[in-house]
């Protein structure tokens, strides 16, 4: 489990979707949920929470890249 997580976090992951354990960890961390709260959430809530987190992270990264380009111009 550690190798996939390290690969995902350093940006070298290329094996498709992340393992469920990484997704669960990220959702729990971001939402402040305990393991019991995560397990009690319906699967579709877990899924759209993960999807929304990815969309937000992508938007934040794009905004940061735009800011970097502006400051170097």
N, C-alpha and C positions, 0 to 999 in steps of 0.2 A: 504494500500500500504506500510505503514511503516513496518509492521510485516514481510511480505515476504522479504523486502530489508534487514532488520536486520538479519533475518535468513540466507539469502544468504551470507552476508558479514561476519557473524561469523562462517560460515561453517556447520550450522545445517539444512540447507534446504534439504528436501528429497521429495519434492512434484513434481518432474519432471522438465521440463524446466522452467526457470525463467519467470515471467510475462513480457509481451511486454514492459511495462513501464520501467522496470529495464533495459532491453536490450537497449531500446531507450536512456535512460540516459547514460548508459555506452558507447554506440557508439558515442553519441554527445560529451561526456566528452573526450574520447580518441582521436577523430578526430578534436575536436575544432569546431564542427558544431553548428550552432544555430538550434532552432526548425524548422524554415523555411527551412534551408538547409537540415535537416534530412527529412522533409516531401517532399522536392523536389527530393530526391534521389530515384531512382527506387528501388522496393522491393528487387530485387536480389542483388543490391549493398549493401543495409543494411544487408542482410542475410550473404553474404560472408565476409563483414567487421566484423560482429559479430563472425563468424566462425574463421576467422584469428586471431582476438583478443584472443579467447579462446585457440587456438593452441599456440600462443606466450606466454600467461600466463602459460600454462602448461609446456612449454619448460623452461621458466624462473624458475619456481618452482622446476623442476627436476634438473636444474643446481645448484640452491641454495642448494638443498638436497645433491647433490654429493659433493659440497664444504664443507658442514657441516660434512659429513662423513669423508672426507679426513682430515679435521682439528682435528677431535677427534680421529683419528687413530694413 
